[in-house]
Amino acid sequence: MTPSTPRLVAVWTPDWPVAALTLEAGRLPEVPNPALDPVAVVGGRGVIAASAPARATGIARGMRLRVARSLCPELIVLPPQPDREARAFETVMEALSEVLADPIVARPGLALSPARGPARWAGDEETLAAALVEAVAVGPGVECQVGIADSLLGAILAARRGVIVPPGATPAFLAPWPLASLQHALATQRGQRQARPLLEDFERLGLHRLGDLAALPRRDVTARFGPAGEQLHRLASGDWQSPPRSARPAADVAATALLDPPIDRADAAAWAARSLAEDLSRRLVSQGMSAGRLRVEARCENGEELARSWLLGTMPSPADLTDRVRWQLEGWLAGRSGRPPAAPLTRLRLTALELIPAGTAQAGLWSSPGDQAGRRARRAAERLESLLGVGGVRVPVPRPGRDPRSRVTLVGWGENSDGAPPGGTDDAAPWAGALPAPSPALVPPQPLPALLLDADGHDVVVDRQGQLAAIPVSVELAAAPAAAPASGWGEDLGEWRGRRRVRFWAGPWPVDEHWWRPGGASRRAYLQIVTDTGPPLLLARAGRWWLDGLYS
């Protein structure tokens, strides 16, 4: 660690969805005494948070509702309410502002701030942590834990243990944590949803700890999993992720609205928040920028100025921005700052901070903030179809199947718009013999002939029991069919020629289907091969060996 490496402090309030109930006492008739009643907030994935009396009966985070009720029949179950949690957290942020200059809301229940300046003011990091715990206990009267480390994920996980990680020790501190801990550092639900498939891929690849992911070369992770994989690798490595260097915009990317008449109700503030958030999102898209942090500023009718910063960490959608602005305004207008409600608001300003080029937070081909790209793509496709005729524009649609070729079908533009598998195929069917995930990254238009040889140079065959008759030792791409150059693959076959040694192999997966058709059954077997050079291969045995896909 260099002397300029930042230090970050995280303040975490355990079980915040339940702790927020104590600040809403008297507003929830179903919970007369949140401190003594067994309460659990339950979502689609089970228990999200539980009160101390509920935890005393054995209820834990992630437990299914049926199991929780069997442990505690008198359990009071509440659904998640992000509005209430965000509104109540403003009380904690006001208490932290007594010690920190500009604390940032990562999400309701978690606040962040640079640690070096406040630590020098307090004397040292231990004194700073104690001052933060005392400020939250005296102000809103809830428990909190403080963690300090060299990186975002390190500080968040340190707060969950209530420890201070020494400078330079963050990578070692992170290494034994499970890979799912990366979700704690993703501020938005959109970012968490995008990370779940990657985390599942990492688990299937045998990466179970943060240290396992950090040990991989970042360049290889980025090449295989893109910017999202690079972000997860940076978090797991304990690196401080600074924004890429780029030209600073000539002016701040901000959106301002004068509120006339002044707003003093949360429902009116929600409408103002939505229009202003959409305006800011359009400005970011027009300048090709993404924001890591959002600053919400408001001016009251009595001249008072209010401000709060929220962590984004990804390409924000209008919904992401709207939620944060609305939550913040409700916190101010509802008087959740340990003081009476704010005076009516006369001016609202949103500023995007920590700007980075939008290309480093790649959006989908058919989506962008506000879905502007999606609308343009639909209009272009409809115009092209009007020129080519019905069926002239086709789009790939995923569907269940056993092999990569059967898992995608091309349908006419506008057909099967609900995304259901063509023909009413059930995705939950067993699909015996199906290849395990992940699918190959590259599938040739037509299978390419290949040779799979044993130690004596003989062809390796698949016997009647669906097993290899010999151990594969080498693989070689045979002469390409005449149709290959027309498909674009013929120009690139040179790098795949030559015999390669087989290091590992998995399978085969025999498939015997369509036996009822007049043309006869389709019998084949799939084999995954890892060679000494180049990417892993997917081979198919159908009379001979064929190259049917490349992994990357």
Beta strands, then each sheet from edge to edge (+ up, - down):
strand 1: 8-12
strand 2: 39-43
strand 3: 46-50
strand 4: 76-78
strand 5: 104-107
strand 6: 110-114
strand 7: 145-149
strand 8: 254-263
strand 9: 289-300
strand 10: 305-311
strand 11: 345-357
strand 12: 394-398
strand 13: 408-412
strand 14: 448-453
strand 15: 474-477
strand 16: 500-513
strand 17: 522-531
strand 18: 537-541
strand 19: 545-550
sheet 1: 7+ 1- 6+ 5- 10- 9+ 11- 8+
sheet 2: 3+ 2- 4-
sheet 3: 12+ 13-
sheet 4: 14+ 15- 16+ 17- 18+ 19- 14+
end
